Amino acid sequence: MEKLSGQAVDDACRRVQHETLGHRGRSGDPLFQVRKLLLIAPEQLDDRGAARLEAALAAGDPYNEIGCAYFARHLLRQVYLSADIFAARYAPERFFEWAAEVDVAEITRLAGTIDRWRHEVLAYFRTGRASSGPVQALNGEIEAVDRTARGFRNFNNYRTRMLLKTAVAWHTPVTPRLRSPAALYPPAAPSFIA
């Protein structure tokens, strides 16, 4: 949901930039200068960053469409910041009510997507806030190595490549190597025959 809301902000910024200036963002454009600030949560911005963002939106967002997309992102973040599933059920409702009031294409599209995935989003709370994100990220890294490192016939070379790429502590337990059945038993004490 974080990715989708960030993409909605990017799309709105790109559209407004093109409509107002007739070209993609350039280094002197006010919206282009704050493109990274638009992806930061409002509570994590310092005073200087908030002032820069406010000035850029005042200069480059004549109809407050990017500001609306930024606020929509903040409303959707409240779903995952909720204390429990009961509070999390009301956060999307506030977003849907607000999205119906504003007429921004990116927010309307985002609201439709979130509405279709509402049960899956709330499943985050039903599973004790479990997420498959870390596992999926690691699987993506392994697949990237598989694509680039074809032909490893030796498992140790493959294992080393995976460890270097993913930086995971992958410890293989050391197994004792027995040379013969006699190695299973301690040596017998010498017997003296008189």
QUIQUI-V773462 format. One line per field, one symbol per residue. ss: DSSP state (@ for helix, = for strand, . for the rest). Layout:
# QUIQUI-V773462
ss->???
This chain:
# QUIQUI-V773462
ss->.@@@@@@@@@@@@@@@@@@@@........@@@@...@@@..@@@..@@@@@@@@@@@@@@....@@@@@@@@@@@@@@@@....@@@@@@@@@@@@@@@@@...@@@@@@@@@@@@.@@@@@@@@@......@@@@@@@@@@@@@@@@......@@@@@@@@@@@@..............@@@@..........
